[in-house]
Amino acid sequence: MTRKMMMIAAVMAVFGTPLMAIAQSEPVQAQASIDGQVTKVDESAQKITIKHGPIKKFEMDEGMTMVFRAQDPAMLKAVKAGDKVKFEAERVNGQFTVTKIEKAK
C-alpha cells in the first residue's frame, strides 16, 4: 500500500463514519412559510408589499420589506395593509412571487 493510500485510509477511518451519517441523514426541510406583515396591496398591479423575516431559500439572512408579485390576483382580496400573515414565495420567471398567503393567527 502506498503512503498516499495509507493516508486516505486513515482519513476515511477518522472521518468516514461521521460523514456517512451526515450523508445518510434526512434532507433539511425547506422553509415552509414565512412570517410577515402586509404594508401595501396593489390589486391593479397584482403586487403586494410585505415586511418579512429571513427567507433562507432565497439566501436572505435578514428581514426586509419587499414587493412580491401575486401568483393569483384573487389572494390579494384576502389581506390588507397592517395584516400579519404567513406566506410562501417562489421565484417565477425571475420575480419573487407569493404563491400562498393567509392571515396569521
C-alpha positions as CSV (number, residue, x, y, z in Angstrom):
1,M,0.0,0.0,0.0
2,T,1.4,3.4,-1.0
3,R,1.9,6.2,1.5
4,K,-0.9,8.2,-0.2
5,M,-3.3,5.2,0.0
6,M,-2.5,4.8,3.7
7,M,-3.2,8.5,4.4
8,I,-6.5,8.2,2.5
9,A,-7.4,5.1,4.6
10,A,-6.5,6.9,7.8
11,V,-8.6,9.9,6.9
12,M,-11.5,7.6,6.0
13,A,-11.2,5.8,9.3
14,V,-11.3,9.0,11.3
15,F,-13.9,10.9,9.3
16,G,-15.7,8.3,7.2
17,T,-18.3,7.3,9.8
18,P,-19.4,10.8,10.7
19,L,-19.5,11.8,7.1
20,M,-21.5,8.7,6.2
21,A,-24.0,9.6,9.0
22,I,-24.4,13.1,7.6
23,A,-24.8,11.9,4.0
24,Q,-27.5,9.4,5.1
25,S,-29.4,11.9,7.3
26,E,-32.7,13.3,6.2
27,P,-32.5,16.4,4.0
28,V,-33.1,19.8,5.6
29,Q,-36.7,20.8,5.2
30,A,-37.3,23.9,3.1
31,Q,-38.8,26.8,4.9
32,A,-42.5,26.2,4.5
33,S,-44.0,29.6,5.5
34,I,-42.6,33.0,6.1
35,D,-44.0,35.4,8.8
36,G,-44.7,38.9,7.6
37,Q,-46.8,42.0,7.8
38,V,-48.6,43.4,4.7
39,T,-47.6,47.1,4.2
40,K,-49.4,47.6,0.8
41,V,-51.7,45.8,-1.6
42,D,-51.8,47.0,-5.2
43,E,-54.5,44.9,-6.9
44,S,-54.3,46.7,-10.2
45,A,-50.6,45.8,-10.5
46,Q,-51.1,42.4,-8.9
47,K,-48.4,43.1,-6.3
48,I,-48.2,43.1,-2.5
49,T,-45.6,44.6,-0.3
50,I,-44.6,42.6,2.8
51,K,-42.3,43.3,5.7
52,H,-40.9,39.8,6.5
53,G,-38.3,37.9,8.4
54,P,-35.4,35.9,6.8
55,I,-36.1,33.8,3.8
56,K,-33.4,31.1,3.7
57,K,-34.3,29.6,0.4
58,F,-33.6,33.0,-1.2
59,E,-30.4,33.4,0.8
60,M,-31.9,36.3,2.7
61,D,-30.5,36.1,6.2
62,E,-32.1,39.2,7.4
63,G,-35.7,40.5,7.3
64,M,-36.7,43.3,5.0
65,T,-39.6,44.8,3.2
66,M,-40.2,43.6,-0.4
67,V,-42.7,43.9,-3.2
68,F,-43.9,40.5,-4.4
69,R,-46.0,39.6,-7.5
70,A,-49.2,37.7,-6.6
71,Q,-49.4,34.3,-8.3
72,D,-53.2,34.5,-8.1
73,P,-54.6,38.1,-8.0
74,A,-57.6,36.9,-6.0
75,M,-55.4,36.2,-3.0
76,L,-54.9,40.0,-2.7
77,K,-58.5,40.4,-1.7
78,A,-58.0,38.3,1.4
79,V,-55.5,40.7,3.1
80,K,-55.0,44.4,3.7
81,A,-52.2,46.7,4.9
82,G,-51.4,46.0,8.6
83,D,-52.4,42.3,8.5
84,K,-49.9,39.9,9.9
85,V,-49.6,37.0,7.5
86,K,-47.9,33.7,6.8
87,F,-46.9,33.3,3.2
88,E,-45.0,31.1,0.8
89,A,-43.0,32.5,-2.1
90,E,-41.1,31.2,-5.1
91,R,-39.1,32.8,-7.9
92,V,-41.3,32.6,-11.0
93,N,-39.7,33.9,-14.2
94,G,-37.1,35.7,-12.2
95,Q,-39.7,37.5,-10.0
96,F,-40.4,36.9,-6.3
97,T,-43.9,35.7,-6.3
98,V,-46.3,34.9,-3.4
99,T,-47.8,31.5,-4.1
100,K,-49.8,31.3,-0.9
101,I,-50.9,33.7,1.8
102,E,-53.1,33.6,4.9
103,K,-53.7,35.8,7.9
104,A,-51.6,34.8,10.9
105,K,-53.5,33.6,13.9
